[in-house]
Amino acid sequence: MPTKQEIQDLYFMDARFKLLEIASFLDRVDRHEGEADFRHPAFMKALQAMQNPPEGTTRAQAVHLAFSDHSTEPAESAGIQFAYGAHKEEVES
């Protein structure tokens, strides 16, 4: 099993790049006019979940769950033919 140092040696630069990409994305959203849709608060909720995952979950699980649809009733029909990447009703409630 690799050590923490070995994991950092292997993945730090990639994770650093991704974190800078996220910061750049948020800066672009902030810089432009108009209203952000439901994905922006969903993204912020996922960032919070990553920083403070609920007890018993990993950071990856917490982020995935923050974006997931937790409804248990099946939809009558699909409203779209693509994915938004976040669940609208979950964020608005």
C-alpha distance (Angstrom), angle and dihedral (degrees) to the residues before:
residue distance angle dihedral
M1 . . .
P2 3.81 . .
T3 3.77 121.2 .
K4 3.80 124.6 -119.0
Q5 3.80 88.3 -105.1
E6 3.82 91.0 54.4
I7 3.82 91.4 48.4
Q8 3.82 89.5 51.2
D9 3.80 91.1 47.3
L10 3.80 90.1 52.7
Y11 3.81 102.7 39.8
F12 3.81 111.2 19.1
M13 3.81 98.1 93.4
D14 3.81 92.5 46.9
A15 3.82 91.7 48.7
R16 3.82 90.4 46.0
F17 3.81 89.9 53.1
K18 3.80 91.8 49.8
L19 3.79 92.2 48.9
L20 3.81 90.1 51.9
E21 3.82 89.1 49.4
I22 3.80 90.1 53.6
A23 3.81 91.6 49.0
S24 3.81 89.9 48.9
F25 3.81 91.5 49.8
L26 3.81 91.6 51.8
D27 3.82 91.1 46.5
R28 3.83 90.2 53.0
V29 3.81 91.7 50.4
D30 3.82 90.6 48.5
R31 3.81 93.3 48.2
H32 3.77 97.5 54.8
E33 3.78 131.5 75.9
G34 3.77 127.6 -113.5
E35 3.77 133.1 51.4
A36 3.78 123.0 -59.3
D37 3.79 114.6 -129.1
F38 3.79 128.7 -128.9
R39 3.81 92.3 -70.0
H40 3.80 93.6 72.9
P41 3.82 96.5 60.7
A42 3.82 88.4 40.8
F43 3.79 89.4 55.1
M44 3.81 91.8 48.3
K45 3.81 89.9 48.4
A46 3.81 89.5 52.4
L47 3.82 91.2 50.5
Q48 3.81 89.6 52.3
A49 3.80 90.4 47.8
M50 3.79 89.5 52.4
Q51 3.79 91.8 52.0
N52 3.82 94.5 44.2
P53 3.80 109.8 23.2
P54 3.79 114.9 -171.4
E55 3.78 114.1 -100.9
G56 3.78 111.5 -82.5
T57 3.82 95.8 25.6
T58 3.76 132.5 94.2
R59 3.80 121.6 -126.7
A60 3.80 90.3 -106.5
Q61 3.81 91.6 52.0
A62 3.83 91.3 48.0
V63 3.81 92.4 52.1
H64 3.80 92.3 46.3
L65 3.80 91.3 49.4
A66 3.82 91.6 48.2
F67 3.81 89.6 60.6
S68 3.82 96.3 39.2
D69 3.79 130.7 103.6
H70 3.81 105.7 -119.3
S71 3.79 96.7 -172.9
T72 3.77 117.0 124.9
E73 3.80 100.0 -161.4
P74 3.82 116.2 87.4
A75 3.80 117.4 -117.3
E76 3.79 116.0 -113.0
S77 3.80 91.0 -133.6
A78 3.77 140.7 -9.5
G79 3.79 112.5 -93.6
I80 3.80 94.8 -160.6
Q81 3.79 139.6 22.0
F82 3.81 96.1 -134.1
A83 3.80 139.9 45.2
Y84 3.80 127.7 -97.6
G85 3.79 92.8 -163.4
A86 3.81 92.3 -128.2
H87 3.77 134.4 60.5
K88 3.79 113.0 -112.9
E89 3.81 101.9 -157.5
E90 3.79 92.7 47.7
V91 3.81 91.7 58.0
E92 3.81 97.1 43.5
S93 3.79 96.7 51.3
